[in-house]
């Protein structure tokens, strides 16, 4: 890697932490959460994740990606934040490192994830087939009940993953309750990924958490900061009274204004570090991915509408973020030139 990864990560993280929230529980918190995470990790988290993945993952290795935000009646097939970020990472890991991406979600959230993967160009196949053909990923269900603990150990034993990346997946607070960003308890039906992350950390498997609100897996790394910074962080609006701040930590925490953007930033970082600029998709593909995700049943988490948007932000804005990431990659990998004036 001849790329200055610190400078690259700084540029990526400056872009993906731009504040784009309306006044409310998620307003004016993202930079403070990001800065707390930066201080806790003593380095740019995107750089840590790039180095960690390149060191841990080789051709044919499985990387697990968890995603899927489920709210019955409101988001019965999940939201558009998460699936496209997971698909972007699966694409980058497959084409860049020759890894076998396996995306896990609650069964009800699977269709939008499959659609997002196919929109970026990945074949979605059963794992035994995905191991044999190029540019493929598997999408598999994960338990929504307490069998998640046993299933986690089974998955780790059978798949032997080298890393786990969580994108926009809720964690639990100290009372064992997961919450929305507005302080309300998450209802039954969400995938219990906290069990998988806990088992992976016990097994010394690299874990990376990507989130945008402090209630997602990974933010346990800065739980006290989330409690102080985030509205309802210390005291939620449900009987548990434990706040929305999750205690589920990962080895690396990537904070972004939209969780998808944190995933895209990591894909862009891998693209630059590996000298493969096309590992990060372009803006036109981003629109296609969000559209496919919504058509498959995922709604905008901010509005509940089936529109080409994510977190209340219109699709073209997301496409511009992706295209700017592509420019960052290109500029950081250019050979450079000296002008004579």
C-alpha beads as a LAMMPS data file, in Angstrom:
LAMMPS data file: protein, C-alpha beads

341 atoms
340 bonds

1 atom types
1 bond types

-500.0 500.0 xlo xhi
-500.0 500.0 ylo yhi
-500.0 500.0 zlo zhi

Masses

1 110.0

Atoms # bond

1 1 1 0.000 0.000 0.000
2 1 1 1.700 3.185 -1.205
3 1 1 -1.344 5.310 -0.393
4 1 1 -1.206 7.659 2.589
5 1 1 -4.028 5.899 4.430
6 1 1 -4.291 8.486 7.193
7 1 1 -4.821 11.310 4.729
8 1 1 -7.204 9.159 2.695
9 1 1 -9.260 8.231 5.763
10 1 1 -9.359 11.841 6.947
11 1 1 -10.822 12.945 3.614
12 1 1 -13.350 10.109 3.544
13 1 1 -14.505 10.705 7.107
14 1 1 -14.795 14.463 6.585
15 1 1 -17.179 13.763 3.710
16 1 1 -19.312 11.035 5.266
17 1 1 -19.896 12.890 8.547
18 1 1 -21.536 15.933 6.957
19 1 1 -24.596 16.902 9.022
20 1 1 -27.799 16.358 7.011
21 1 1 -30.445 15.791 9.686
22 1 1 -33.516 17.826 10.470
23 1 1 -33.953 19.191 14.013
24 1 1 -34.836 16.309 16.317
25 1 1 -33.150 13.484 18.264
26 1 1 -30.582 12.887 15.516
27 1 1 -29.694 16.546 14.918
28 1 1 -26.272 17.949 15.799
29 1 1 -24.906 14.709 17.197
30 1 1 -23.019 13.037 14.364
31 1 1 -19.803 15.058 14.530
32 1 1 -19.683 14.775 18.313
33 1 1 -20.147 11.010 18.142
34 1 1 -17.520 10.831 15.422
35 1 1 -15.013 12.879 17.414
36 1 1 -15.595 10.715 20.496
37 1 1 -14.941 7.607 18.413
38 1 1 -11.829 9.161 16.901
39 1 1 -10.470 9.940 20.355
40 1 1 -11.255 6.464 21.681
41 1 1 -9.500 4.744 18.784
42 1 1 -6.547 7.116 18.565
43 1 1 -6.589 6.823 14.767
44 1 1 -8.937 7.256 11.847
45 1 1 -11.367 4.322 12.061
46 1 1 -11.586 3.898 8.293
47 1 1 -7.810 3.482 8.195
48 1 1 -7.962 0.920 10.995
49 1 1 -10.680 -0.993 9.155
50 1 1 -8.775 -0.965 5.851
51 1 1 -5.621 -2.282 7.501
52 1 1 -7.553 -4.826 9.532
53 1 1 -9.455 -6.271 6.570
54 1 1 -6.435 -6.446 4.273
55 1 1 -4.438 -8.163 7.010
56 1 1 -7.151 -10.633 8.050
57 1 1 -8.973 -11.537 4.836
58 1 1 -7.639 -13.560 1.916
59 1 1 -9.017 -15.202 -1.187
60 1 1 -11.831 -17.614 -0.350
61 1 1 -12.265 -16.364 3.215
62 1 1 -15.769 -15.640 4.485
63 1 1 -16.640 -12.167 5.730
64 1 1 -19.978 -11.787 7.494
65 1 1 -21.966 -8.573 7.036
66 1 1 -24.973 -7.929 9.264
67 1 1 -27.754 -5.463 8.492
68 1 1 -31.506 -4.977 8.476
69 1 1 -33.561 -2.533 10.570
70 1 1 -37.003 -4.009 11.195
71 1 1 -40.049 -2.233 12.633
72 1 1 -43.376 -4.052 12.168
73 1 1 -46.048 -2.066 10.336
74 1 1 -43.567 0.793 9.651
75 1 1 -40.524 -0.994 8.198
76 1 1 -41.777 -4.569 7.708
77 1 1 -39.005 -5.307 5.183
78 1 1 -36.441 -2.967 6.652
79 1 1 -35.163 0.427 5.547
80 1 1 -32.994 1.700 2.718
81 1 1 -30.143 2.520 5.108
82 1 1 -28.125 -0.659 5.542
83 1 1 -28.842 -2.922 2.554
84 1 1 -27.047 -0.805 -0.047
85 1 1 -24.107 -0.224 2.303
86 1 1 -23.868 -3.970 2.907
87 1 1 -24.026 -4.616 -0.848
88 1 1 -21.252 -2.075 -1.466
89 1 1 -18.991 -3.782 1.056
90 1 1 -19.816 -7.220 -0.333
91 1 1 -18.874 -5.949 -3.797
92 1 1 -15.578 -4.435 -2.588
93 1 1 -14.606 -7.498 -0.554
94 1 1 -15.436 -9.912 -3.360
95 1 1 -13.732 -8.028 -6.184
96 1 1 -10.931 -6.589 -4.085
97 1 1 -9.885 -9.392 -1.762
98 1 1 -11.515 -12.438 -3.332
99 1 1 -13.547 -12.899 -0.142
100 1 1 -16.898 -14.661 0.103
101 1 1 -19.367 -12.131 1.549
102 1 1 -22.255 -13.591 3.541
103 1 1 -24.892 -11.018 4.456
104 1 1 -27.041 -11.921 7.452
105 1 1 -30.415 -10.383 8.261
106 1 1 -33.787 -11.194 9.691
107 1 1 -35.689 -13.164 7.086
108 1 1 -38.209 -10.370 6.492
109 1 1 -35.426 -7.975 5.447
110 1 1 -33.735 -10.285 2.938
111 1 1 -35.419 -9.243 -0.327
112 1 1 -34.139 -5.627 -0.329
113 1 1 -30.627 -6.887 0.458
114 1 1 -30.700 -9.341 -2.443
115 1 1 -32.006 -6.601 -4.738
116 1 1 -29.242 -4.202 -3.642
117 1 1 -26.553 -6.817 -4.293
118 1 1 -27.896 -7.600 -7.737
119 1 1 -28.153 -3.897 -8.570
120 1 1 -24.426 -3.444 -7.907
121 1 1 -23.637 -6.491 -10.044
122 1 1 -23.168 -9.295 -7.528
123 1 1 -24.743 -12.688 -8.008
124 1 1 -26.632 -13.859 -4.934
125 1 1 -26.312 -17.606 -4.509
126 1 1 -26.360 -20.218 -1.729
127 1 1 -23.059 -20.210 0.115
128 1 1 -21.837 -23.492 -1.380
129 1 1 -22.313 -21.997 -4.868
130 1 1 -20.943 -18.566 -3.931
131 1 1 -17.700 -20.266 -2.900
132 1 1 -17.301 -21.673 -6.418
133 1 1 -18.143 -18.774 -8.729
134 1 1 -16.652 -15.283 -8.998
135 1 1 -18.336 -12.089 -7.844
136 1 1 -21.024 -13.718 -5.732
137 1 1 -22.450 -13.257 -2.260
138 1 1 -24.780 -15.240 -0.051
139 1 1 -27.712 -13.773 1.879
140 1 1 -28.826 -15.877 4.833
141 1 1 -31.407 -15.511 7.630
142 1 1 -30.426 -14.874 11.218
143 1 1 -32.588 -15.611 14.279
144 1 1 -34.897 -13.013 15.749
145 1 1 -35.144 -14.812 19.097
146 1 1 -32.868 -16.174 21.787
147 1 1 -31.741 -19.065 19.577
148 1 1 -29.402 -16.433 18.127
149 1 1 -26.765 -17.359 20.702
150 1 1 -26.571 -20.988 19.638
151 1 1 -26.865 -20.076 15.962
152 1 1 -24.002 -17.593 16.291
153 1 1 -21.657 -20.271 17.538
154 1 1 -22.804 -22.622 14.769
155 1 1 -22.148 -19.975 12.101
156 1 1 -18.671 -19.182 13.412
157 1 1 -17.760 -22.860 13.574
158 1 1 -19.129 -23.695 10.114
159 1 1 -18.071 -20.615 8.142
160 1 1 -14.861 -19.663 9.982
161 1 1 -15.249 -15.963 9.085
162 1 1 -12.187 -13.743 9.190
163 1 1 -14.168 -10.579 9.904
164 1 1 -17.671 -9.378 10.731
165 1 1 -18.968 -5.969 9.651
166 1 1 -22.194 -4.637 11.129
167 1 1 -24.008 -1.936 9.137
168 1 1 -27.007 -0.163 10.691
169 1 1 -27.849 -3.034 13.032
170 1 1 -29.300 -2.285 16.451
171 1 1 -27.484 -3.234 19.617
172 1 1 -28.853 -3.474 23.143
173 1 1 -28.388 -1.258 26.185
174 1 1 -27.277 -2.400 29.621
175 1 1 -30.774 -3.715 30.305
176 1 1 -30.672 -5.900 27.204
177 1 1 -33.157 -3.748 25.273
178 1 1 -32.622 -2.335 21.779
179 1 1 -34.086 1.053 20.917
180 1 1 -34.894 3.330 18.024
181 1 1 -33.103 6.665 17.789
182 1 1 -36.213 8.336 19.250
183 1 1 -35.916 6.438 22.514
184 1 1 -38.584 3.829 21.914
185 1 1 -37.965 0.095 22.375
186 1 1 -37.329 -1.985 19.274
187 1 1 -40.164 -4.428 18.801
188 1 1 -39.955 -8.156 18.346
189 1 1 -38.730 -9.265 14.961
190 1 1 -35.264 -7.710 14.799
191 1 1 -32.281 -9.977 14.195
192 1 1 -30.322 -10.495 17.434
193 1 1 -26.891 -9.702 16.046
194 1 1 -25.511 -8.760 19.455
195 1 1 -25.058 -12.480 20.132
196 1 1 -22.970 -12.909 16.967
197 1 1 -20.741 -9.938 17.734
198 1 1 -20.196 -11.131 21.295
199 1 1 -19.246 -14.626 20.110
200 1 1 -16.931 -13.199 17.451
201 1 1 -15.113 -11.012 19.964
202 1 1 -14.690 -13.979 22.265
203 1 1 -13.156 -15.854 19.318
204 1 1 -10.818 -12.929 18.478
205 1 1 -12.424 -12.359 15.065
206 1 1 -12.118 -8.831 13.660
207 1 1 -15.357 -6.884 14.210
208 1 1 -16.275 -3.551 12.617
209 1 1 -19.391 -1.573 13.530
210 1 1 -20.867 1.119 11.276
211 1 1 -23.667 3.356 12.529
212 1 1 -25.132 6.840 12.631
213 1 1 -27.033 7.295 15.894
214 1 1 -25.363 5.586 18.822
215 1 1 -27.921 2.791 19.153
216 1 1 -26.209 0.535 16.596
217 1 1 -23.767 -2.295 17.227
218 1 1 -20.278 -0.864 17.593
219 1 1 -21.121 2.182 19.686
220 1 1 -20.492 0.233 22.871
221 1 1 -16.913 1.350 22.272
222 1 1 -17.991 4.872 23.345
223 1 1 -21.084 4.069 25.389
224 1 1 -20.580 6.849 27.952
225 1 1 -20.122 9.421 25.195
226 1 1 -23.352 8.280 23.522
227 1 1 -25.179 8.575 26.826
228 1 1 -23.963 12.165 27.162
229 1 1 -24.300 13.313 23.551
230 1 1 -27.391 11.624 22.205
231 1 1 -30.933 12.619 23.229
232 1 1 -32.415 9.624 25.084
233 1 1 -28.894 8.246 25.286
234 1 1 -29.007 7.905 29.072
235 1 1 -32.752 7.675 29.661
236 1 1 -35.081 6.278 27.021
237 1 1 -38.847 6.548 26.626
238 1 1 -39.616 2.968 27.623
239 1 1 -39.999 1.217 31.001
240 1 1 -36.441 -0.180 30.949
241 1 1 -35.065 3.321 31.599
242 1 1 -31.624 2.322 30.365
243 1 1 -31.284 4.734 27.439
244 1 1 -30.634 3.988 23.781
245 1 1 -26.829 3.803 24.034
246 1 1 -25.747 0.299 23.122
247 1 1 -23.197 -1.624 25.137
248 1 1 -22.272 -3.787 22.133
249 1 1 -18.739 -2.799 21.143
250 1 1 -16.667 -3.745 18.098
251 1 1 -12.933 -3.627 17.561
252 1 1 -13.442 -0.698 15.196
253 1 1 -16.269 1.861 15.139
254 1 1 -17.024 3.859 11.985
255 1 1 -19.437 6.735 12.520
256 1 1 -21.188 8.392 9.574
257 1 1 -24.103 10.753 8.974
258 1 1 -25.823 7.869 7.168
259 1 1 -24.695 4.321 7.898
260 1 1 -24.551 3.536 4.177
261 1 1 -22.032 6.336 3.780
262 1 1 -19.742 4.797 6.375
263 1 1 -19.862 1.531 4.407
264 1 1 -19.216 3.359 1.147
265 1 1 -16.279 5.142 2.745
266 1 1 -14.765 1.810 3.747
267 1 1 -15.324 0.457 0.225
268 1 1 -13.617 3.559 -1.156
269 1 1 -10.715 3.105 1.258
270 1 1 -10.239 -0.483 0.136
271 1 1 -10.401 0.675 -3.487
272 1 1 -7.565 3.136 -2.930
273 1 1 -5.436 0.848 -0.756
274 1 1 -5.725 -2.033 -3.229
275 1 1 -5.246 0.145 -6.312
276 1 1 -8.635 -0.917 -7.693
277 1 1 -10.692 2.288 -8.079
278 1 1 -13.807 0.520 -9.345
279 1 1 -14.347 -1.255 -6.046
280 1 1 -16.399 1.788 -5.108
281 1 1 -19.507 2.064 -7.300
282 1 1 -20.552 5.255 -9.106
283 1 1 -23.463 7.623 -8.609
284 1 1 -25.635 6.088 -11.320
285 1 1 -25.271 2.669 -9.682
286 1 1 -26.136 4.200 -6.312
287 1 1 -29.482 5.410 -7.671
288 1 1 -30.101 1.980 -9.180
289 1 1 -29.321 0.315 -5.847
290 1 1 -31.609 2.516 -3.766
291 1 1 -34.392 2.148 -6.328
292 1 1 -34.038 -1.646 -6.373
293 1 1 -33.924 -1.735 -2.572
294 1 1 -37.130 0.307 -2.286
295 1 1 -38.920 -1.678 -4.983
296 1 1 -38.099 -4.834 -3.027
297 1 1 -39.898 -3.434 0.007
298 1 1 -37.436 -1.328 2.017
299 1 1 -38.707 2.095 3.048
300 1 1 -36.952 5.340 3.864
301 1 1 -36.385 5.084 7.605
302 1 1 -37.138 8.770 8.164
303 1 1 -40.451 8.890 6.318
304 1 1 -41.637 5.316 5.877
305 1 1 -42.098 6.055 2.176
306 1 1 -41.000 3.808 -0.692
307 1 1 -38.954 6.464 -2.426
308 1 1 -35.452 6.698 -3.868
309 1 1 -34.114 8.211 -0.668
310 1 1 -32.351 7.232 2.542
311 1 1 -32.839 8.804 5.978
312 1 1 -34.955 11.529 4.410
313 1 1 -32.154 12.538 2.024
314 1 1 -32.966 12.407 -1.722
315 1 1 -31.270 9.818 -3.904
316 1 1 -29.238 12.306 -5.983
317 1 1 -27.471 13.512 -2.828
318 1 1 -26.352 9.958 -2.083
319 1 1 -25.168 9.556 -5.664
320 1 1 -23.089 12.725 -5.339
321 1 1 -21.523 11.462 -2.097
322 1 1 -20.498 8.274 -3.905
323 1 1 -19.072 10.189 -6.860
324 1 1 -17.093 12.410 -4.494
325 1 1 -15.700 9.309 -2.820
326 1 1 -14.621 8.103 -6.258
327 1 1 -12.771 11.380 -6.812
328 1 1 -11.067 11.020 -3.422
329 1 1 -9.936 7.532 -4.440
330 1 1 -8.686 8.700 -7.826
331 1 1 -6.781 11.657 -6.392
332 1 1 -5.183 9.572 -3.649
333 1 1 -3.980 6.959 -6.131
334 1 1 -2.827 9.303 -8.897
335 1 1 0.863 9.229 -9.813
336 1 1 1.019 13.012 -9.721
337 1 1 2.726 15.437 -12.017
338 1 1 4.906 18.516 -11.743
339 1 1 4.002 21.596 -13.681
340 1 1 6.671 23.948 -14.979
341 1 1 5.131 27.156 -13.680

Bonds

1 1 1 2
2 1 2 3
3 1 3 4
4 1 4 5
5 1 5 6
6 1 6 7
7 1 7 8
8 1 8 9
9 1 9 10
10 1 10 11
11 1 11 12
12 1 12 13
13 1 13 14
14 1 14 15
15 1 15 16
16 1 16 17
17 1 17 18
18 1 18 19
19 1 19 20
20 1 20 21
21 1 21 22
22 1 22 23
23 1 23 24
24 1 24 25
25 1 25 26
26 1 26 27
27 1 27 28
28 1 28 29
29 1 29 30
30 1 30 31
31 1 31 32
32 1 32 33
33 1 33 34
34 1 34 35
35 1 35 36
36 1 36 37
37 1 37 38
38 1 38 39
39 1 39 40
40 1 40 41
41 1 41 42
42 1 42 43
43 1 43 44
44 1 44 45
45 1 45 46
46 1 46 47
47 1 47 48
48 1 48 49
49 1 49 50
50 1 50 51
51 1 51 52
52 1 52 53
53 1 53 54
54 1 54 55
55 1 55 56
56 1 56 57
57 1 57 58
58 1 58 59
59 1 59 60
60 1 60 61
61 1 61 62
62 1 62 63
63 1 63 64
64 1 64 65
65 1 65 66
66 1 66 67
67 1 67 68
68 1 68 69
69 1 69 70
70 1 70 71
71 1 71 72
72 1 72 73
73 1 73 74
74 1 74 75
75 1 75 76
76 1 76 77
77 1 77 78
78 1 78 79
79 1 79 80
80 1 80 81
81 1 81 82
82 1 82 83
83 1 83 84
84 1 84 85
85 1 85 86
86 1 86 87
87 1 87 88
88 1 88 89
89 1 89 90
90 1 90 91
91 1 91 92
92 1 92 93
93 1 93 94
94 1 94 95
95 1 95 96
96 1 96 97
97 1 97 98
98 1 98 99
99 1 99 100
100 1 100 101
101 1 101 102
102 1 102 103
103 1 103 104
104 1 104 105
105 1 105 106
106 1 106 107
107 1 107 108
108 1 108 109
109 1 109 110
110 1 110 111
111 1 111 112
112 1 112 113
113 1 113 114
114 1 114 115
115 1 115 116
116 1 116 117
117 1 117 118
118 1 118 119
119 1 119 120
120 1 120 121
121 1 121 122
122 1 122 123
123 1 123 124
124 1 124 125
125 1 125 126
126 1 126 127
127 1 127 128
128 1 128 129
129 1 129 130
130 1 130 131
131 1 131 132
132 1 132 133
133 1 133 134
134 1 134 135
135 1 135 136
136 1 136 137
137 1 137 138
138 1 138 139
139 1 139 140
140 1 140 141
141 1 141 142
142 1 142 143
143 1 143 144
144 1 144 145
145 1 145 146
146 1 146 147
147 1 147 148
148 1 148 149
149 1 149 150
150 1 150 151
151 1 151 152
152 1 152 153
153 1 153 154
154 1 154 155
155 1 155 156
156 1 156 157
157 1 157 158
158 1 158 159
159 1 159 160
160 1 160 161
161 1 161 162
162 1 162 163
163 1 163 164
164 1 164 165
165 1 165 166
166 1 166 167
167 1 167 168
168 1 168 169
169 1 169 170
170 1 170 171
171 1 171 172
172 1 172 173
173 1 173 174
174 1 174 175
175 1 175 176
176 1 176 177
177 1 177 178
178 1 178 179
179 1 179 180
180 1 180 181
181 1 181 182
182 1 182 183
183 1 183 184
184 1 184 185
185 1 185 186
186 1 186 187
187 1 187 188
188 1 188 189
189 1 189 190
190 1 190 191
191 1 191 192
192 1 192 193
193 1 193 194
194 1 194 195
195 1 195 196
196 1 196 197
197 1 197 198
198 1 198 199
199 1 199 200
200 1 200 201
201 1 201 202
202 1 202 203
203 1 203 204
204 1 204 205
205 1 205 206
206 1 206 207
207 1 207 208
208 1 208 209
209 1 209 210
210 1 210 211
211 1 211 212
212 1 212 213
213 1 213 214
214 1 214 215
215 1 215 216
216 1 216 217
217 1 217 218
218 1 218 219
219 1 219 220
220 1 220 221
221 1 221 222
222 1 222 223
223 1 223 224
224 1 224 225
225 1 225 226
226 1 226 227
227 1 227 228
228 1 228 229
229 1 229 230
230 1 230 231
231 1 231 232
232 1 232 233
233 1 233 234
234 1 234 235
235 1 235 236
236 1 236 237
237 1 237 238
238 1 238 239
239 1 239 240
240 1 240 241
241 1 241 242
242 1 242 243
243 1 243 244
244 1 244 245
245 1 245 246
246 1 246 247
247 1 247 248
248 1 248 249
249 1 249 250
250 1 250 251
251 1 251 252
252 1 252 253
253 1 253 254
254 1 254 255
255 1 255 256
256 1 256 257
257 1 257 258
258 1 258 259
259 1 259 260
260 1 260 261
261 1 261 262
262 1 262 263
263 1 263 264
264 1 264 265
265 1 265 266
266 1 266 267
267 1 267 268
268 1 268 269
269 1 269 270
270 1 270 271
271 1 271 272
272 1 272 273
273 1 273 274
274 1 274 275
275 1 275 276
276 1 276 277
277 1 277 278
278 1 278 279
279 1 279 280
280 1 280 281
281 1 281 282
282 1 282 283
283 1 283 284
284 1 284 285
285 1 285 286
286 1 286 287
287 1 287 288
288 1 288 289
289 1 289 290
290 1 290 291
291 1 291 292
292 1 292 293
293 1 293 294
294 1 294 295
295 1 295 296
296 1 296 297
297 1 297 298
298 1 298 299
299 1 299 300
300 1 300 301
301 1 301 302
302 1 302 303
303 1 303 304
304 1 304 305
305 1 305 306
306 1 306 307
307 1 307 308
308 1 308 309
309 1 309 310
310 1 310 311
311 1 311 312
312 1 312 313
313 1 313 314
314 1 314 315
315 1 315 316
316 1 316 317
317 1 317 318
318 1 318 319
319 1 319 320
320 1 320 321
321 1 321 322
322 1 322 323
323 1 323 324
324 1 324 325
325 1 325 326
326 1 326 327
327 1 327 328
328 1 328 329
329 1 329 330
330 1 330 331
331 1 331 332
332 1 332 333
333 1 333 334
334 1 334 335
335 1 335 336
336 1 336 337
337 1 337 338
338 1 338 339
339 1 339 340
340 1 340 341
